[in-house]
Amino acid sequence: MPWSQGRGTAGHGTPLRDDRWRGRGDNVIGEGFAEVLAAAQEGSEAAFSRLWRDGNPALLRYVRVIAPDVAEDVVADAWLQVVRGLSGFRGDEQAWRAWLFTTARRRAIDHVRRRSRRPAGPLDEVPAGLLPAAPDAADLAIERISTRSAIALLTGLPTVQAEVILLRVVAGLDTDTVALMVGRSPGAVRVAAHRGLRRLAGMLAEAGVTL
C-alpha cells in the first residue's frame, strides 16, 4: 500500500529515516528534489510527507484566494489526485509545482462550477499595445512580495490579478508557466500582474506596509 511504513526504503533498499526528508522548513526542496520524489514514488511515507510539507501551505494560501469557501476541500481533492498520479509524474521541481498548482486550480474550478453552475471567468486577452512599457518591473516587484501582510491583502484584488500574483509568488512559477495554467498569453498574464501590483502597492501604502 502506498505511503506505508513497510515501504519506507530508497531505491537501493536503504531504510529511510523520518528526519532525512524534513528539510529546512522553506518552500523549495532544491537539489535533493529528485531523490525525494523518487523515494515518494516508491512508497516512502517520509518522502511524500516532505513533498506535502513543502507544497501544502502555499497551495492552501493560493486556493483560499481563488475559492475561499471550499479551500480545504479543494486542497484535499488536489492531493488525492496527486497521490493517484504520482507514480507517473516526470519532471523537475518547477514542473512538480506547476502540476500541483494546476491540479488544485482545476479542482477549484470544478467546485465553483458545481456550486454556481456558471463557469469561472476567464482572464481577458489584452492587446499588445496595452502591455506595460517595462514588463520586467513587474517581475522585480513580485520577487519582493514576501510579507504576510502583502499576501493577505491579495484577497482585496480582482480574482484574476490575485491568482496570477499568487502563482508567481506563492507557487514560484514563471510567467510562461502561469500563462499555460490559466490558458492565456504571457502578455495577458503580465498585464494582470502589472495591474494587480499597482493596486496592491496602493493598498500596502494605505496599510503602512512597504515592499
Long-range contacts (C-beta under 8 A, 24 or more apart in sequence): 1-43, 2-43, 2-48, 2-83, 2-86, 3-43, 3-44, 3-45, 3-48, 3-83, 4-43, 4-45, 5-45, 7-42, 7-43, 7-44, 7-45, 8-43, 8-44, 8-45, 8-46, 9-39, 9-42, 9-44, 10-35, 10-38, 10-39, 10-42, 10-44, 11-38, 11-39, 11-42, 16-44, 16-46, 16-47, 17-46, 18-46, 20-46, 21-46, 21-47, 21-49, 21-50, 22-50, 22-53, 23-50, 23-53, 23-54, 27-54, 27-55, 27-57, 27-58, 27-172, 28-54, 28-93, 28-172, 29-54, 29-93, 30-93, 33-92, 33-93, 33-96, 34-92, 37-89, 37-96, 40-86, 41-86, 41-87, 41-89, 48-83, 48-86, 51-96, 52-79, 55-97, 55-100, 58-170, 58-171, 59-100, 59-101, 59-104, 61-151, 61-166, 61-170, 62-101, 62-104, 62-163, 62-166, 62-167, 62-170, 62-171, 63-104, 63-108, 64-155, 65-154, 65-155, 65-159, 65-162, 65-163, 65-166, 66-105, 66-108, 66-159, 66-162, 66-163, 66-166, 67-108, 67-111, 67-112, 68-155, 69-115, 70-108, 70-111, 70-112, 70-115, 73-111, 74-104, 74-107, 74-108, 74-111, 75-104, 77-107, 77-111, 78-103, 78-104, 78-107, 81-107, 94-172, 94-173, 94-174, 94-177, 97-171, 97-172, 97-173, 98-171, 98-173, 98-177, 98-180, 98-181, 100-171, 101-167, 101-171, 101-173, 101-181, 102-181, 105-181, 105-182, 121-159, 121-160, 122-183, 122-184, 123-160, 123-164, 123-182, 123-183, 123-184, 123-188, 123-189, 123-192, 124-160, 124-188, 125-184, 125-185, 125-188, 126-187, 126-188, 126-191, 128-187, 130-191, 131-187, 131-190, 131-191, 132-190, 132-191, 132-194, 135-190, 135-194, 137-194, 138-190, 138-193, 138-194, 138-197, 139-168, 139-175, 141-197, 141-201, 141-211, 142-168, 142-169, 142-193, 142-197, 144-211, 145-169, 145-200, 145-211, 147-209, 149-204, 149-207, 149-209, 150-200, 150-204, 150-209, 150-211, 153-200, 153-203, 153-204, 153-207, 153-209, 154-196, 154-200, 156-203, 157-196, 157-199, 157-200, 158-196, 160-192, 161-192, 161-193, 161-195, 161-196, 161-199, 162-196, 164-189, 164-192, 164-193, 164-196, 165-193, 165-196, 165-197, 165-200, 168-193
